Amino acid sequence: MSEEALLRLEDVSLEYRVRRTDRPPLKEAALSWLRPTNGPRSMWALRNVSLSVARGEAVGVIGANGAGKTSLVRVVAGLLPPTRGSVRRRGRIAPLLGIGGGFDLELDGYENIMLSGLLQGRSLREIRDRTEWIAGFSGLQEFLRCPMRTYSTGMLVRLGFAIAVAWPADLILVDEALAVGDAGFLARCRQRIDELRREGSALLLVAHHAATIGAFCPRCLWLDDGRVLAEGPSAEVFARFAASAGTRADLTAGRC
């Protein structure tokens, strides 16, 4: 692993075991000895994926639903071990894995800031010192005393992203969440990501919309059925993705 590489995946494959049955579980258990072929089957979410992300880079991952994007980011975050291949990470990871991921919806916003900061390994002092910055960046100051079950999807995203980028991290992982942000918030997100990249942070951003990837990432990876079909400049990958899907993409979104 090179000195500047924060993440390197080499021939990573991930297998899920799925039980093949349409019978109720109790009936299945009672009759399983009669149908030995009705056991779990393999479903490969990732197939020989290789990827390297260097310090200061912003790399996007695009693909249709079910392409393996979320499985990839969970492997990178260390939530799932690869079935085959190797994952090497360097430094601290700041994850934003899905809308509202990691939040306790019965707690209020301030309590979730504290909880999320602790889960990132931050000290109580670090969290207190950064709480008002998080509130201001998210624009949710007047709502942070409300339980998070009352938050809209956009509010969850804004708070989650603000927490993820509140402190410098070596690698920032974002899975799909920014697709629901408004234009003003996305502009603040891009400005903050640019600041962190200048300080040496890297970004891995997963989405299925080319415009979201293009707003942040000069380089892009296209996943399909768990395989890498293309990697390179975002505009070029978008063009191939759009041609495959039979749709048109806004290629200007890929120029950063």
C-alpha positions as MATLAB code, in Angstrom:
seq = 'MSEEALLRLEDVSLEYRVRRTDRPPLKEAALSWLRPTNGPRSMWALRNVSLSVARGEAVGVIGANGAGKTSLVRVVAGLLPPTRGSVRRRGRIAPLLGIGGGFDLELDGYENIMLSGLLQGRSLREIRDRTEWIAGFSGLQEFLRCPMRTYSTGMLVRLGFAIAVAWPADLILVDEALAVGDAGFLARCRQRIDELRREGSALLLVAHHAATIGAFCPRCLWLDDGRVLAEGPSAEVFARFAASAGTRADLTAGRC';
ca = [
       0.000    0.000    0.000;
       1.541    3.284   -1.081;
       2.268    5.937    1.519;
      -0.510    8.235    0.277;
      -3.189    5.592   -0.340;
      -5.854    5.664    2.366;
      -7.853    2.752    0.960;
      -6.969   -0.198   -1.241;
      -9.289   -3.033   -2.253;
      -7.780   -5.949   -4.158;
     -10.065   -8.490   -5.870;
     -12.755   -8.128   -3.203;
     -15.774  -10.435   -3.468;
     -18.695  -10.609   -1.055;
     -21.116  -13.525   -0.856;
     -24.498  -13.511    0.849;
     -26.190  -16.769    1.769;
     -29.891  -16.677    0.869;
     -32.376  -19.400    1.826;
     -34.388  -20.521   -1.189;
     -37.926  -21.231   -0.051;
     -41.468  -19.959   -0.282;
     -42.740  -22.033    2.638;
     -43.316  -20.668    6.159;
     -40.244  -21.190    8.416;
     -41.914  -23.821   10.669;
     -43.078  -25.900    7.732;
     -39.666  -25.510    6.112;
     -37.943  -26.798    9.239;
     -40.283  -29.775    9.492;
     -39.782  -30.780    5.846;
     -36.171  -29.756    5.299;
     -34.952  -33.346    5.712;
     -37.091  -34.281    2.683;
     -35.685  -31.480    0.529;
     -31.921  -31.292    1.085;
     -31.539  -29.185   -2.052;
     -33.634  -26.423   -0.485;
     -30.728  -25.064    1.531;
     -29.051  -21.680    1.272;
     -27.884  -20.462   -2.119;
     -25.090  -18.055   -2.937;
     -25.655  -14.477   -4.020;
     -22.515  -12.558   -4.923;
     -22.942   -8.866   -4.114;
     -19.361   -8.007   -5.124;
     -17.164   -9.796   -7.634;
     -13.405   -9.140   -7.794;
     -13.629   -5.409   -7.083;
     -10.333   -3.497   -6.938;
     -10.122    0.159   -5.943;
      -7.527    2.577   -4.600;
      -8.299    5.963   -3.023;
      -5.426    8.340   -2.324;
      -5.187   11.186    0.156;
      -7.100   14.237   -1.112;
      -9.083   12.308   -3.746;
     -12.861   12.272   -4.213;
     -14.076    9.068   -5.843;
     -17.670    8.260   -6.751;
     -19.360    4.894   -7.114;
     -22.352    4.777   -9.459;
     -24.710    2.004  -10.511;
     -28.330    0.929  -10.664;
     -30.210   -0.326   -7.627;
     -28.830   -3.695   -6.572;
     -25.480   -3.148   -8.303;
     -23.509   -3.680   -5.084;
     -22.841   -0.056   -4.089;
     -24.035   -0.304   -0.489;
     -22.300   -3.659   -0.030;
     -19.074   -2.036   -1.209;
     -19.275    0.861    1.224;
     -20.101   -1.507    4.106;
     -17.032   -3.563    3.307;
     -14.927   -0.391    3.183;
     -16.362    0.733    6.545;
     -15.480   -2.623    8.099;
     -19.099   -3.588    8.770;
     -18.862   -6.650    6.503;
     -15.761   -8.811    5.992;
     -15.040   -9.699    2.363;
     -15.543  -13.327    1.376;
     -12.444  -13.120   -0.787;
      -9.797  -10.501   -1.436;
      -8.215   -7.902    0.815;
      -9.203   -4.487    2.200;
      -6.528   -2.196    3.581;
      -7.418    1.093    5.254;
      -5.295    3.865    6.719;
      -6.380    6.365    9.360;
      -9.764    7.426   10.695;
     -13.012    6.804    8.785;
     -16.056    9.092    9.076;
     -19.123    7.251    7.746;
     -22.550    8.498    6.671;
     -24.164    5.196    5.737;
     -27.685    5.826    4.525;
     -30.333    8.301    5.584;
     -30.531    8.434    9.372;
     -27.994    5.652    9.732;
     -26.765    5.343   13.310;
     -29.330    7.738   14.798;
     -31.631    6.886   17.708;
     -34.917    8.385   16.570;
     -36.258    8.646   20.122;
     -33.396   10.958   21.143;
     -33.274   14.613   20.192;
     -30.768   16.174   17.804;
     -28.296   17.277   20.481;
     -28.319   13.832   22.070;
     -27.683   12.219   18.688;
     -24.786   14.592   18.016;
     -23.247   13.405   21.281;
     -23.938    9.733   20.526;
     -22.600    9.928   16.970;
     -19.479   11.785   18.067;
     -18.741    9.151   20.702;
     -19.211    6.380   18.121;
     -16.643    8.167   15.944;
     -14.193    8.012   18.846;
     -14.377   11.703   19.733;
     -13.989   12.904   23.308;
     -16.779   14.700   25.172;
     -14.769   17.912   24.971;
     -14.300   17.580   21.216;
     -18.028   17.015   20.753;
     -19.050   19.963   22.947;
     -16.584   22.239   21.154;
     -18.052   21.309   17.773;
     -21.765   21.064   18.596;
     -22.658   24.627   17.637;
     -20.713   24.300   14.371;
     -22.750   21.166   13.574;
     -25.975   22.988   14.414;
     -25.060   25.916   12.178;
     -23.871   23.813    9.247;
     -27.026   21.695    9.292;
     -29.267   24.754    9.697;
     -31.329   22.864   12.289;
     -30.658   24.962   15.405;
     -34.330   25.422   16.258;
     -35.102   21.697   15.851;
     -32.273   20.096   17.817;
     -34.359   19.811   20.998;
     -37.010   17.792   19.123;
     -36.949   13.977   18.924;
     -35.485   12.817   15.639;
     -38.579   10.770   14.801;
     -40.148   14.148   13.947;
     -37.407   15.001   11.406;
     -37.938   14.866    7.676;
     -35.620   12.852    5.431;
     -33.801   16.021    4.411;
     -33.270   17.053    8.018;
     -31.786   13.650    8.869;
     -29.376   13.968    5.952;
     -28.319   17.486    6.897;
     -27.561   16.547   10.487;
     -25.861   13.290    9.531;
     -23.577   14.971    7.009;
     -22.752   17.815    9.393;
     -21.642   15.296   12.019;
     -19.627   13.260    9.500;
     -17.602   16.294    8.367;
     -17.415   18.166   11.670;
     -13.895   16.892   12.326;
     -11.082   16.109    9.882;
     -11.016   12.432    8.917;
      -8.753   10.482    6.620;
     -11.614    8.899    4.654;
     -15.222   10.135    4.493;
     -17.802    7.563    3.374;
     -21.197    8.749    2.132;
     -23.820    6.253    0.943;
     -26.671    7.721   -1.164;
     -27.656   10.353    1.405;
     -26.822   13.529   -0.551;
     -29.345   12.750   -3.283;
     -32.085   14.345   -1.155;
     -30.249   17.546   -0.234;
     -31.432   20.958   -1.451;
     -29.203   23.117   -3.650;
     -28.053   25.425   -0.851;
     -27.088   22.565    1.423;
     -25.280   20.733   -1.377;
     -23.231   23.863   -2.043;
     -22.179   23.954    1.631;
     -21.365   20.252    1.476;
     -19.149   20.701   -1.555;
     -17.346   23.654    0.043;
     -16.693   21.623    3.194;
     -15.508   18.583    1.232;
     -13.125   20.815   -0.744;
     -11.738   22.192    2.540;
     -11.197   18.712    3.945;
      -9.593   17.473    0.724;
      -7.113   20.351    0.838;
      -6.256   19.174    4.364;
      -5.676   15.629    3.077;
      -9.041   13.900    3.574;
     -10.434   11.603    0.883;
     -14.079   11.048   -0.082;
     -15.825    7.888   -1.275;
     -19.341    8.847   -2.381;
     -21.921    6.238   -3.406;
     -24.989    7.241   -5.446;
     -27.088    6.141   -8.407;
     -27.531    9.671   -9.797;
     -24.774   10.981  -12.039;
     -25.435   14.589  -10.995;
     -24.758   13.809   -7.330;
     -21.469   12.082   -8.112;
     -20.486   14.738  -10.629;
     -20.930   17.569   -8.141;
     -18.227   16.132   -5.886;
     -16.058   13.565   -7.673;
     -13.682   13.934  -10.633;
     -13.182   10.147  -10.705;
     -15.899    7.513  -10.746;
     -16.351    3.740  -10.570;
     -19.328    2.025  -12.263;
     -20.646   -1.125  -10.589;
     -23.066   -3.542  -12.222;
     -24.080   -6.884  -10.694;
     -21.181   -6.531   -8.265;
     -18.572   -6.090  -11.009;
     -16.565   -3.037  -12.027;
     -17.610   -2.181  -15.590;
     -15.715    1.106  -15.875;
     -13.440    3.405  -13.894;
     -12.019    6.786  -14.832;
     -13.009   10.454  -15.264;
     -16.590   10.895  -14.131;
     -17.915   12.344  -17.390;
     -16.570    9.382  -19.372;
     -18.002    6.828  -16.957;
     -21.381    8.630  -16.955;
     -21.481    8.467  -20.746;
     -20.925    4.703  -20.735;
     -23.438    4.224  -17.922;
     -26.063    6.280  -19.744;
     -25.476    4.454  -23.023;
     -25.894    1.118  -21.280;
     -29.114    2.222  -19.594;
     -30.459    3.716  -22.814;
     -30.847    7.127  -21.189;
     -29.174   10.493  -21.431;
     -26.896   11.846  -18.675;
     -25.976   15.420  -17.859;
     -22.280   15.070  -18.585;
     -21.488   18.612  -17.538;
     -22.245   17.533  -13.949;
     -19.136   15.396  -14.001;
     -16.681   18.241  -14.505;
     -15.201   19.320  -11.183;
];
